């Protein structure tokens, strides 16, 4: 997975996530706003 192709939000397989996370020293994981409730 090329980091220059990444978007702010996207769906990835577990293997893709592991590959991505291994490239960086720092990262964060957050809940998707659409799953947090609200009017949408």
SERO-4910 file (N, C-alpha, C, O; in steps of 0.05 Angstrom, whole numbers):
BEGIN
 pado doro    nc1    nc2    nc3   cac1   cac2   cac3    cc1    cc2    cc3    oc1    oc2    oc3
  Unk    A     17    -24      0      0      0      0     18     25      0     34     28     18
  Unk    A     15     42    -20     30     66    -22     18     88     -4     -6     93     -7
  Unk    A     34    100     13     23    121     31     14    145     16     -4    159     25
  Unk    A     25    150     -8     16    174    -23    -12    170    -35    -24    189    -44
  Unk    A    -22    146    -34    -49    140    -44    -70    141    -22    -93    138    -27
  Unk    A    -61    145      3    -80    145     26    -98    169     26    -90    191     19
  Unk    A   -122    165     36   -141    186     40   -145    188     70   -137    170     86
  Unk    A   -158    209     79   -163    213    108   -180    190    119   -175    180    141
  Unk    A   -201    181    104   -218    159    112   -218    138     90   -221    145     67
  Unk    A   -215    113     98   -217     92     79   -220     65     94   -215     64    118
  Unk    A   -227     45     80   -231     18     91   -206      2     83   -197      3     60
  Unk    A   -195    -14    102   -172    -30     96   -175    -58    109   -189    -61    129
  Unk    A   -161    -77     97   -161   -104    110   -141   -103    133   -126    -84    136
  Unk    A   -142   -123    150   -124   -125    173    -95   -126    163    -78   -113    175
  Unk    A    -89   -140    142    -62   -142    132    -53   -114    121    -29   -107    125
  Unk    A    -70    -99    108    -63    -73     99    -58    -54    122    -39    -37    121
  Unk    A    -73    -56    143    -69    -39    167    -43    -46    180    -28    -27    187
  Unk    A    -36    -71    183    -11    -79    195     13    -67    178     32    -57    190
  Unk    A     11    -69    152     32    -59    134     35    -29    138     57    -18    139
  Unk    A     12    -15    139     12     14    142     24     22    169     41     40    170
  Unk    A     15     10    191     23     17    218     53     12    221     67     27    235
  Unk    A     63     -9    209     92    -16    212    110      5    199    134      6    205
  Unk    A     99     23    182    115     43    169    120     68    186    136     85    179
  Unk    A    105     71    208    106     95    224    112     90    253    106     69    263
  Unk    A    123    110    266    127    109    295    103    118    311     99    109    333
  Unk    A     87    136    299     64    146    313     40    145    295     42    149    271
  Unk    A     16    139    307     -9    138    292    -32    139    312    -27    137    336
  Unk    A    -56    143    302    -79    142    320   -101    127    306   -102    126    281
  Unk    A   -119    116    322   -143    102    313   -166    116    326   -166    122    350
  Unk    A   -187    121    311   -211    134    322   -236    121    311   -235    108    290
  Unk    A   -257    125    324   -283    115    315   -293    132    291   -287    156    290
  Unk    A   -307    119    274   -319    133    251   -342    150    262   -359    139    277
  Unk    A   -344    175    253   -366    192    262   -393    181    255   -412    186    270
  Unk    A   -395    167    233   -421    156    225   -431    134    245   -454    128    246
  Unk    A   -412    123    260   -420    102    280   -424    114    308   -431     99    326
  Unk    A   -418    139    311   -420    152    337   -449    161    344   -454    171    366
  Unk    A   -467    158    326   -494    167    330   -499    195    318   -486    202    299
  Unk    A   -519    208    328   -526    234    317   -550    232    299   -565    213    300
  Unk    A   -554    253    283   -578    254    267   -576    240    240   -596    236    226
  Unk    A   -552    231    233   -547    219    206   -554    191    206   -551    179    185
***
